[in-house]
Amino acid sequence: MSGLLPATARDAESDFRYSLDDMAQNADVEARDSEEAAEAPAPITSRFLFVDVAAQRAKQLRRGALVRLDRHAGSHLPHKLERVAMEEVRCGLIEYTLPTKPEKP
């Protein structure tokens, strides 16, 4: 049925679907974080990995994900979502996994 909708309606529909997926993913992550006190991920030593992880987090924030930084700690919260994402990654609040190489038969 999405083929019958004008392009702008399809875009809005897909954006809404993405935002629901992001909210569900955030709820799952927050529930998992509250249930198990997992150890913090290893600090990112590669600036390229840092940029990739922060870019993915900024995309999540642009789509409506909740900010994980503590706003009441008296620290200045950046206004730009990209800066917020970089600060979250720097503080170790973002979990990430590295892709694995497929095994050759």
N, C-alpha and C positions, 0 to 999 in steps of 0.2 A: 504494500500500500504506500510505502514511502516514495515509490516512483511517480505517484500522482501528485505529490506535494510540490509546490514551487521550491526552488533552490534555497531560498532563505528559510522556509519552514523546515526543510530537511536539515539545514545547518543548525537551527535552533533546537530541533529534536535531538540531534546527535550531541550537541553541547549539553543539553539537559541530561541525556543518558550518561555522558562522561562525568558530570558533576555528581550524579547519584552513585556512580561507581566509585568515585573518589571519596565521597562521604562514607560509603560502606567500607571501603578499604581503611579509611582513617579510624572508623569505629572498631574494626577488627584489630588494628595495630594498637589502639589505646587500650582495648580490653586485654590483649595479650601482654602489653607492658604492665598493666596493673596486676594481672594474675601472677606473672612470673617476673622476679627481679633478675633479669638476665644481665650478664656482664656487658659492659660497654664495648662497642666494636673497637677494633684497633684503630689508632689515629691514622688518618690519611697522610701518607708521606709524599705521594705523587701529586703534583699540582694539576696534572691532567685529569686524574681520577677525581680530585676535589672539584674541578670545574664541571665534570660530567654529573657528579652526584648533586651538586648545587643547582645545576640547570634543570635536572629532573624534578628536584624539590620545588624550584621556582615555578615550574609548569603546574605542579599540583596546587601550589598556593594561588596561582592565577585562576585556577578552575574552582576555587572555593575551599580548599583544605584549611584546617584550623592551624594557627601559628602555635608552635610548641615552646617558644621562648617564654620565660616567666616575665610578665608585664609588671608585676608588683615588686620586683627586686630593686627598684630604684634606678635600674640601668636605662639608658636611652635606647628605645626601640627604633630601629631604622624604619623609614617610611617606604622605601622601595622594596618590593617583594624579593628581588634578586639579592639585596643585601640581607634581608631576613633569612633567606634560604642559606646564604653563605655562613651567617652567624649560627644557624641551627646545625649545620654540618660541622663547623669549627667546635661547637660545644659537645658534639657527640650525640645529639638528639635524633639523628637520622640513621636508620639501619639500611644497609645496602648489601647486595651480594654481587660478586663478580661472576660473569658468565664463564662457563667451563668449555674447554675445547672438546668437540665431539670425537669420540674414539673411532679410529679408522679400522675397518674390518680386515 
